[in-house]
Amino acid sequence: MKPALSAVAVAVVLTAAALGLGASVASAQPPPPSPAQGEPVPAWAPPKPAEFWAGQPVVWTSAWGGRWGVWINGGFITLSSNPVTNGG
């Protein structure tokens, strides 16, 4: 009788784990910065190319020497060149 109860207990635990009951490991990536956030725009920044692009607000980032761009699907799409080097 004890082996049968042990087998049932193991089956219940495995079923609960398969259904996601109990402790789970968080594997979600952190969300990208809010499109409305952006960074403060320095005085030397080029003019903003547009208010919106592909339905998303255009924001400033200091990455890559400073660029205007939009956040889409967790990635940043640049819309301007590097104002310091005037290139990519």
CNS distance restraints for C-alpha pairs under 8 A (distance, minus, plus):
assign (resid   1 and name CA) (resid   5 and name CA) 6.38 0.50 0.50
assign (resid   2 and name CA) (resid   6 and name CA) 6.15 0.50 0.50
assign (resid   3 and name CA) (resid   7 and name CA) 6.12 0.50 0.50
assign (resid   4 and name CA) (resid   8 and name CA) 6.19 0.50 0.50
assign (resid   5 and name CA) (resid   9 and name CA) 6.08 0.50 0.50
assign (resid   6 and name CA) (resid  10 and name CA) 6.18 0.50 0.50
assign (resid   7 and name CA) (resid  11 and name CA) 6.14 0.50 0.50
assign (resid   8 and name CA) (resid  12 and name CA) 6.15 0.50 0.50
assign (resid   9 and name CA) (resid  13 and name CA) 6.27 0.50 0.50
assign (resid  10 and name CA) (resid  14 and name CA) 6.14 0.50 0.50
assign (resid  11 and name CA) (resid  15 and name CA) 6.02 0.50 0.50
assign (resid  12 and name CA) (resid  16 and name CA) 6.09 0.50 0.50
assign (resid  13 and name CA) (resid  17 and name CA) 6.18 0.50 0.50
assign (resid  14 and name CA) (resid  18 and name CA) 6.12 0.50 0.50
assign (resid  15 and name CA) (resid  19 and name CA) 6.21 0.50 0.50
assign (resid  16 and name CA) (resid  20 and name CA) 6.30 0.50 0.50
assign (resid  16 and name CA) (resid  21 and name CA) 5.09 0.50 0.50
assign (resid  16 and name CA) (resid  22 and name CA) 7.23 0.50 0.50
assign (resid  17 and name CA) (resid  21 and name CA) 5.53 0.50 0.50
assign (resid  17 and name CA) (resid  22 and name CA) 6.65 0.50 0.50
assign (resid  20 and name CA) (resid  24 and name CA) 6.88 0.50 0.50
assign (resid  31 and name CA) (resid  74 and name CA) 7.08 0.50 0.50
assign (resid  32 and name CA) (resid  71 and name CA) 7.74 0.50 0.50
assign (resid  32 and name CA) (resid  74 and name CA) 5.27 0.50 0.50
assign (resid  32 and name CA) (resid  75 and name CA) 7.63 0.50 0.50
assign (resid  33 and name CA) (resid  37 and name CA) 6.71 0.50 0.50
assign (resid  33 and name CA) (resid  38 and name CA) 7.74 0.50 0.50
assign (resid  34 and name CA) (resid  38 and name CA) 7.57 0.50 0.50
assign (resid  35 and name CA) (resid  56 and name CA) 7.18 0.50 0.50
assign (resid  35 and name CA) (resid  57 and name CA) 6.25 0.50 0.50
assign (resid  35 and name CA) (resid  58 and name CA) 7.76 0.50 0.50
assign (resid  35 and name CA) (resid  59 and name CA) 7.05 0.50 0.50
assign (resid  35 and name CA) (resid  70 and name CA) 7.07 0.50 0.50
assign (resid  35 and name CA) (resid  71 and name CA) 5.90 0.50 0.50
assign (resid  36 and name CA) (resid  57 and name CA) 6.76 0.50 0.50
assign (resid  36 and name CA) (resid  59 and name CA) 7.34 0.50 0.50
assign (resid  37 and name CA) (resid  59 and name CA) 7.49 0.50 0.50
assign (resid  38 and name CA) (resid  59 and name CA) 4.93 0.50 0.50
assign (resid  38 and name CA) (resid  60 and name CA) 5.33 0.50 0.50
assign (resid  38 and name CA) (resid  61 and name CA) 6.19 0.50 0.50
assign (resid  39 and name CA) (resid  59 and name CA) 7.30 0.50 0.50
assign (resid  39 and name CA) (resid  60 and name CA) 5.56 0.50 0.50
assign (resid  39 and name CA) (resid  61 and name CA) 5.71 0.50 0.50
assign (resid  39 and name CA) (resid  62 and name CA) 7.33 0.50 0.50
assign (resid  40 and name CA) (resid  60 and name CA) 7.14 0.50 0.50
assign (resid  41 and name CA) (resid  45 and name CA) 6.60 0.50 0.50
assign (resid  41 and name CA) (resid  60 and name CA) 6.18 0.50 0.50
assign (resid  45 and name CA) (resid  66 and name CA) 7.63 0.50 0.50
assign (resid  45 and name CA) (resid  83 and name CA) 6.84 0.50 0.50
assign (resid  46 and name CA) (resid  83 and name CA) 6.71 0.50 0.50
assign (resid  48 and name CA) (resid  58 and name CA) 7.79 0.50 0.50
assign (resid  48 and name CA) (resid  68 and name CA) 6.81 0.50 0.50
assign (resid  49 and name CA) (resid  68 and name CA) 7.53 0.50 0.50
assign (resid  49 and name CA) (resid  79 and name CA) 7.45 0.50 0.50
assign (resid  49 and name CA) (resid  80 and name CA) 7.63 0.50 0.50
assign (resid  50 and name CA) (resid  58 and name CA) 6.59 0.50 0.50
assign (resid  51 and name CA) (resid  57 and name CA) 5.87 0.50 0.50
assign (resid  51 and name CA) (resid  58 and name CA) 5.50 0.50 0.50
assign (resid  52 and name CA) (resid  56 and name CA) 5.24 0.50 0.50
assign (resid  52 and name CA) (resid  57 and name CA) 4.36 0.50 0.50
assign (resid  52 and name CA) (resid  58 and name CA) 5.30 0.50 0.50
assign (resid  53 and name CA) (resid  57 and name CA) 6.42 0.50 0.50
assign (resid  53 and name CA) (resid  58 and name CA) 6.50 0.50 0.50
assign (resid  53 and name CA) (resid  70 and name CA) 7.07 0.50 0.50
assign (resid  56 and name CA) (resid  70 and name CA) 6.23 0.50 0.50
assign (resid  56 and name CA) (resid  71 and name CA) 7.09 0.50 0.50
assign (resid  56 and name CA) (resid  72 and name CA) 7.40 0.50 0.50
assign (resid  57 and name CA) (resid  70 and name CA) 6.28 0.50 0.50
assign (resid  58 and name CA) (resid  68 and name CA) 6.51 0.50 0.50
assign (resid  58 and name CA) (resid  69 and name CA) 5.31 0.50 0.50
assign (resid  58 and name CA) (resid  70 and name CA) 4.99 0.50 0.50
assign (resid  59 and name CA) (resid  68 and name CA) 5.66 0.50 0.50
assign (resid  59 and name CA) (resid  69 and name CA) 5.60 0.50 0.50
assign (resid  59 and name CA) (resid  70 and name CA) 6.08 0.50 0.50
assign (resid  60 and name CA) (resid  66 and name CA) 7.12 0.50 0.50
assign (resid  60 and name CA) (resid  67 and name CA) 5.82 0.50 0.50
assign (resid  60 and name CA) (resid  68 and name CA) 4.65 0.50 0.50
assign (resid  60 and name CA) (resid  69 and name CA) 6.47 0.50 0.50
assign (resid  61 and name CA) (resid  66 and name CA) 5.53 0.50 0.50
assign (resid  61 and name CA) (resid  67 and name CA) 5.50 0.50 0.50
assign (resid  61 and name CA) (resid  68 and name CA) 6.44 0.50 0.50
assign (resid  61 and name CA) (resid  69 and name CA) 7.55 0.50 0.50
assign (resid  62 and name CA) (resid  66 and name CA) 3.97 0.50 0.50
assign (resid  62 and name CA) (resid  67 and name CA) 6.44 0.50 0.50
assign (resid  63 and name CA) (resid  67 and name CA) 6.94 0.50 0.50
assign (resid  64 and name CA) (resid  82 and name CA) 6.93 0.50 0.50
assign (resid  65 and name CA) (resid  82 and name CA) 5.72 0.50 0.50
assign (resid  65 and name CA) (resid  83 and name CA) 7.35 0.50 0.50
assign (resid  65 and name CA) (resid  84 and name CA) 6.83 0.50 0.50
assign (resid  66 and name CA) (resid  82 and name CA) 6.01 0.50 0.50
assign (resid  66 and name CA) (resid  83 and name CA) 6.99 0.50 0.50
assign (resid  67 and name CA) (resid  78 and name CA) 6.33 0.50 0.50
assign (resid  67 and name CA) (resid  79 and name CA) 7.11 0.50 0.50
assign (resid  67 and name CA) (resid  80 and name CA) 5.60 0.50 0.50
assign (resid  67 and name CA) (resid  81 and name CA) 6.39 0.50 0.50
assign (resid  67 and name CA) (resid  82 and name CA) 6.10 0.50 0.50
assign (resid  67 and name CA) (resid  83 and name CA) 7.59 0.50 0.50
assign (resid  68 and name CA) (resid  78 and name CA) 5.89 0.50 0.50
assign (resid  68 and name CA) (resid  79 and name CA) 5.41 0.50 0.50
assign (resid  68 and name CA) (resid  80 and name CA) 5.43 0.50 0.50
assign (resid  69 and name CA) (resid  76 and name CA) 6.57 0.50 0.50
assign (resid  69 and name CA) (resid  77 and name CA) 5.35 0.50 0.50
assign (resid  69 and name CA) (resid  78 and name CA) 4.15 0.50 0.50
assign (resid  69 and name CA) (resid  79 and name CA) 4.74 0.50 0.50
assign (resid  69 and name CA) (resid  80 and name CA) 7.03 0.50 0.50
assign (resid  70 and name CA) (resid  76 and name CA) 5.61 0.50 0.50
assign (resid  70 and name CA) (resid  77 and name CA) 5.36 0.50 0.50
assign (resid  70 and name CA) (resid  78 and name CA) 6.66 0.50 0.50
assign (resid  70 and name CA) (resid  79 and name CA) 7.62 0.50 0.50
assign (resid  71 and name CA) (resid  75 and name CA) 5.54 0.50 0.50
assign (resid  71 and name CA) (resid  76 and name CA) 4.55 0.50 0.50
assign (resid  71 and name CA) (resid  77 and name CA) 6.38 0.50 0.50
assign (resid  72 and name CA) (resid  76 and name CA) 6.31 0.50 0.50
assign (resid  72 and name CA) (resid  77 and name CA) 7.19 0.50 0.50
assign (resid  81 and name CA) (resid  86 and name CA) 5.95 0.50 0.50
assign (resid  81 and name CA) (resid  87 and name CA) 5.25 0.50 0.50
assign (resid  81 and name CA) (resid  88 and name CA) 5.55 0.50 0.50
assign (resid  82 and name CA) (resid  86 and name CA) 5.08 0.50 0.50
assign (resid  82 and name CA) (resid  87 and name CA) 5.29 0.50 0.50
assign (resid  82 and name CA) (resid  88 and name CA) 5.99 0.50 0.50
assign (resid  83 and name CA) (resid  87 and name CA) 7.38 0.50 0.50
